[in-house]
Amino acid sequence: MIALTSRQVADIVQGELYGAGDILISKEPVFDSREVLPGSIFLALKGDFRDGHDFAESAIEQGAALVLASHRVDVPCVVVPDVLRALGDLAHYVRSHLPNLKVIGITGSQGKTTTKDLLAWILRMQAETVATFASFNNELGAPLTLLRCTESTQYCILEMGARHVGDIKALCQIAKPDIGVVLEVGRAHVGEFGSLQAVAETKSELVKNLNENGIAILGRYDEFTPRMADGLKIQVLTFGQTHEAQVRAADIDIREGRAHFDLVTPQGRQAVALRLVGAHQIPNALAAAAVCTALNIPIDVIAGGLSTAELQSKWRMELHEVANLLVINDAYNANPDSTAAALRTLSFFAQERGGQSWAFLGRMHELGASYLEEHARIGMLAHSLGIDNLVCIGAPEFALDLPNDCEMDVHLCSTKEEALAISNYFSPGDVVLVKASRAEKLEELVTLLIEKWEQRVGEDQ
């Protein structure tokens, strides 16, 4: 964060200062008193279960310089009506005082975090880069990410998520992105927005709020995204797997579950061998490549970065090889498109290894009225892919449309404990996928499955 005094902070957020005006703020804000850094601002946010104001004194004792609060506390503080809004105002101020900073916003129904990770990997090879931590992509996460930037930061990558119409527009007003990336309009969050059209309108807020010198990076994976810049006087760069895309993948080959392809851009053609698992990583890699192309980074640097990049965020297609059992932990989140991609990856691995495929699937949330239909469709996809075992955890809907003569073994489990018992049937060479929406906490099941398998193997030796 750029250095500011407590008086400057109060003026920026139009708050009431209680305490000295010359207190130096040198570190970005935090909202957890356990993560306070010397010279930081502590955000006294009110949650459902805890009130940050109760931790204000502790935060100051641990080194925080100032508290941003909605009512006065007995330590140096700035009082504002809305702490989150004030945080956004502070982030916007810092953004406007870093004229050399390039801000890249990323949105889409899936792939935001992986694209962000890939892009950050490449950009950090070029210059100081700040990126959203994990998938912290809301009205709290985006300002906090921006406030980590300093005068030496050249690139800032922001994931931009939305729960309501106008959310992305509000983030753009704070961050003023130079480049806006829309990956794909998919079926995730249809339950909240009501239709794919409404999802598309919300995602397009990123493109519509770029300035006239902005660059829109648009995927060619759905009917809505390629048209989002129509009528706008901004530069557009498209990516995809068709000849119409300016940045595309050619000669795709899947080896050991990982995509190998030729990256084709206006600069030329270079081979890429992703280390990330799944063919569904190709669009994410192309999006990152398109941003780098827009930033005039040489294609050999882009291809090299994509080929060496490691996944930085947890529980996304993590591979655990345990005594000849492969466990794919993709338990961070799930929607129909990402679950379909994960099943295809499971099928690839099982075919290569020769063992049985096991899909441990929990519920996909935020699907609204299409809830039953989407779950049943995933079950049918598993059947059509030849998945050997479908383990439905608290989600019998996956099995709704399966035919009576289905050759796939279907296990309906009410709890993770019941699902864990299914692991008694694992054999060496098998491949196990675990996937569900974040609220299902199936990463806990991954740990238990691995521990139980290790115990079995140990007993057999």
N, C-alpha and C positions, 0 to 999 in steps of 0.2 A: 504493500500500500504506500502511496505517496505520503510524506509527512504532513501532518496538520496539527494545529493547536485545538484545544478544547473550545475556544471561542470561535474558531473557524468552523468546527463541526456544528456548533449550535446555530451559527448563521446559515450554513448550508441547508440544514434540516428544519430551519425556522422553529427551533426549540428554545426552551428556557434553561439557561445554564445555572447550575448550583455548584459552586466551587470556583477555583482559580481559572482564569482564562488562558493561561500560558502553559497548561499541561500539554506535553507533546505526545501525539498519537503517531506511532510508527509501524504498528502491525495491524493486519486486517481484523475485523470483528469476529467474535466467537459467540455461540449461544449456549455452550456447555461450559460451566465454570471449571470443569476438570481439564479443559483444553486451553485455558488462558495462557497467552504469551505476554511477556513483559512489554508494556507499551500498547497493548491492544484495547479495543472497545468490547465491553461485555453487553450483549443484547438481552435485556430482561423481557423475554417473550412469555406470554401466558399460554400454557398448553392445557390439554384436557385434564391432566393429572398433576402437573406441577406449574408453579408460577416462578418465572425467572427472577422476579424481584426478591424472592426469599434467599437467593444465592448471590445477591449483589455485593454484600460485604465480603463474603468469601472470595469472590472474583477479584476484588480490589486487593485483598490480602495476598493473593497469589500472583499479583503483578499487573493486573488490568489497570489502565490509566484512567478509564472513564466508563460510566454505565449509560447506555441509551435506554430510557425507561418511559413508561406511560404514566407514572406518578413518582413523586419525589421519594428518594431513598437517602439514608444517612451516610452517603459517600459521594464523591464528585460525580455528577450526573447531568445529562441533558434530558429534559422531559418533553415529550411530544405526544400528540393524540394517538398516533399509530406507529409503533416501532418498525413494522415491516415497511410501511410507506417511507418512513424516514431513511431506512436502510437503502431503499431504491433510489432516493434522492441523493444520498451520499455516493452511491455507486455511479450514478449518472454524472455527478460532478467530477469524480476521478476519471471517468471515461473521457469526458470533454477536455480534461487537462493532460491527456496523453495522446497528442495528435499523431504520433508515429505508430501507434498501436493498431494492428489489424485485428478486428473482431470477426470471428466466423460463427454464425449461428447454425445449428443443426436440428432439424425436426423430421418427423415421419412416424409412421405407425409402428415400425420396428427397426432395429439396427442402429439407433442413435448412439448408444454407448460404445459399441464396437467400432463404428465409424470414427467416433471421437478418439478412441484409443489408437487406432491406426494412424489417423491424421496427426495426433500429438507425437507419435513415435517418429514420424518423418520430419515434422517441423522442428522438433527438438534437436535434430541433426543439423539444423540450419541456424537457429537462434533461440533465445530464451522464450519459452512457451508456457502459458498457464492454461490448464484445461479443467473442466468440470470434474469434481471428484465423484467417482462411482457414477451414479445417474442422478445427481443432485440438480434437477433441472427446472425448479419452480421459482416462485417469487422470492424465496429465501436463498436457494442455491445459486441462481444466476448472479444476483448482486454480490454474494460472498465470493464467488469466483472472480468477478471483475475487480473486487477490492484487493485481491492478491497481486494484482499487476502493479509494477513500478515503472519508473522511467526507462529501465533497461529491458522491459518486456516488449517483444516484437509481435507476438501472436497470442490471442486469447480465444479459446474454443469453448463455446457455450452450447450445451444441450438445451433445447427449449421444448418442454412438455406442456400439455394443456389439459385441463379438466373442464373448462368452460370456453365458450366463444369469447374472444377478446384477451385471453390469457397471453398468447404469443405476442399480440400487438403491444400489450403492456410491457413485456420483457424487451421488445425492440425499442420502445421509447426510452428505456433505461440504458440499454447496451449500444444502440445505434450500430448494428452490424454492418460491416463492409461487404461481407459475403454471406449469402443465405443458402443453405443446403436443404432441399426437401427430398427425402429418400423414397418414400412410397406412401400412398394412401391405402391402408389395409383395414381389416375388420376389427382390429383392436379398438376398444372404446366406442364402438357403434352403439352400445347400450347407453352410454352417457349422452352422445350427440344425436342419436336418433336415426341417422342414415350416413352412408358413405359420402354423400354430397356435403352434409354438414361437417363431417370430419375433414374433407378436402378444403372447405371454406376456412376452417380454423387453421389448418396447416399453411394455407396460402397467405395468412397474415404476415408470415416471415418475409415472403417475396414482396408483398405490397408495401411493406414498411422499410424497404431498402431505399437509400437515397439514389439520385440520378446517376451517380458514379458507382453504384453497387453492382455486384455480380450475383446472378441467380444460378445455382447449380441444381439441375433438375433431373431426377431419375425418369427413365422411360419404362416403368414397370406397372403402370396402371393408366387408366384413361384420363385422370384428372391432373396429375402432376406436370406432364409436359406442357400443358396449356396455362399454367399459373402466371406466367409473365406476359401473356398476350395483352397487347395494348400498352404495356409499360415501356418506358424509354430507359431500359437498363440492359446490360450485357447478359447474355444467357449462354451457359455451357451445359450440354446434356450428357448423361452417361447411361450405359446400358449394355445389353448383349445383342443388339441389332445394328445393322449397318447405318441406321439413321443417327445413332448416338455419336457425338464428337469424341467422347472418351469411352472406349468399349473393350470387351474381352473377346479374343479370338482363339480358336483352336483349344478349347477348354478340355482338360483331361483331369479326372479325379483319381488320385493315387493315395492309398491308405487313408481315405476319407478327406483328403486335402486337395484343394483346387490348384491346378497348374494351368496357366494360360499366357497368351501374349497380350500385353497391354498396348493398346493402340490409341495414340493421341495425335493432335495436330503436329507434335514434335517428332513423331516417328513410332517405332515399335520396339518393345523390349520384353523379354521373358520374365514372368513372375511365378514364384512357387510359394504359395501361402503356407504358413505354419499353423494357421487357424483351421479348425475342423469344420467341414461342411461346405457344400456348394452354395449355400445361402450366404456365405461370407463374400462371394464375388461382388454383389452390388455394394456392400460396405467398402470393399477395397477400391472399387471404381469411383465411388463418391469421394473418398479421400484423395485418389489420384486426380480427380477433376479439380478439387480445390487447389492442390499443389500446382496443377497446370495453370490455373488462373493466377497463381502467385509467381509464375515464371520459374518454377523449380525444374531443373533438368530431368528428363524422363529417366535417365539411368539412376539418378538419385531416388526418384519415386519408386521405381521397380525394386531397387535394392532395399529400400525401407520396407516396402510391403512384404518382401521375401524374408526379412529378418524380424518383423514385428511379432511380439509376444502379447497375448491377451492380458490386459492389466486389471480388468474388473472381475470380481468373484462370481463363481457359479454359472458361468456362461460357457457351455460346451467344454468344461474341464475334463480332461482325460486322466483316469486313474487306472494304471495297469497294476493289478494285484494278483500275483501268483497265477498268471495265465487267465485271469478274468479281467475284461475291460469294462470299466464303469464310466459312463458319460454323465457328468453332473451338469445339467442345464436347468437347475431349479430356481434360477433367479426370477424368471417371469415366464408367462405363456400367453399366447393368443393363437387363433387358428393358423395363421400363416407361419409363425415361428415353430409351432408344434409340428406342422406338416414338414417343415424343413428338417427338424430334429429327427423325425421318423425316417426320412429318406437317408439321413446320415447313418442312423442305426442300421438300416438295411445294407448300406454300402459296407460298413465295418463287418457285419455278420457274414456277408458273402465272401469277403476277403479272408476272414479268419476260419470260416467253416463251422463255427459253433452256432448255437441257438441265439435268437434275438429276443430280448425281454424289454418291453416298454412299460415302465411304471409311470402312469399318468394320473395326476390330480386335476382338480377343477381349474378351468380357465375362467377368470372373472371378467366383469364389465362387458358382458355380451348382450345384456338386455333381453329383448323378446326372442332373439335368435339363439338363446342359450342351449336349448335342447338340440336344435338343428345342427349347430356348429360342433357340439360334442359328438353327436352321432356321425357326422361327416368325418371327423378325425378317426373314429373307430373303423369306419368303412375304408379309409385310406390305409390304416394299419393292416387291414385284411387284404387289400389289393396289393400292397407292397410285399406280402408274404411274411410279415412279422410273425414269429412263432408263438409268442406269449404276450398277451395284453393284460396288464394288472391295473385295474381301475380302483383308485383309492378315494373313497368317498364320492365317487362320480360314476354311478352305474349308467349314466346317460351315454357314455362312450359305446355301450353295447346295444343301444336301442334298435338300430337298423341292421344288425349283423344277421346273416342268413342262418337258418337252422343247420345247414350242412357246412358251416364255417369250419375250416381246418385249423384256424388259430385258436389256441387255448386261451380262454377268457377267465380271469379270476376277479371276482367282485369283492373288494375289501372295504370294510367300513372305517378302519383305522390304519395308521402306519404300522402298528404292531402286527396286525393281520398280514399286511403286505410283507413285512420282514420275514414272516414264517414261510412265504413262498420261496425265499432264497434257498431253502433246503434242497430245491430241485436244480440249482445252478450246477453246471459242469465246466471243467477247464475248456477254454476256447470260446465260451459264451460272451455275449456283449449285452450290457445292461444300460438302458437310458432311463434317467429320472427327470421328469419335467412337470411343472405346474405353475400356477400363478404364485407370486411371492407370498401371499397371505397363507398359503398351504404349508409353508416351511418344510418342504421336502428335502432341503439340504440336510436336515437332521436324519432323514431316512438313508441318505447316501452314506453318512458316517456309520450308521448301524449296519448297513449291508456290507460295507468293507470290513468292519470289525468282525462280523459273523463269518465271512468268507475266510479271513485270515485265521480265525479260530479253527474252522473246519480243516483247512489245509494243514495247520500245525498238528492237529490230532491225527491226521492221516500219515504224517511223516514218522 
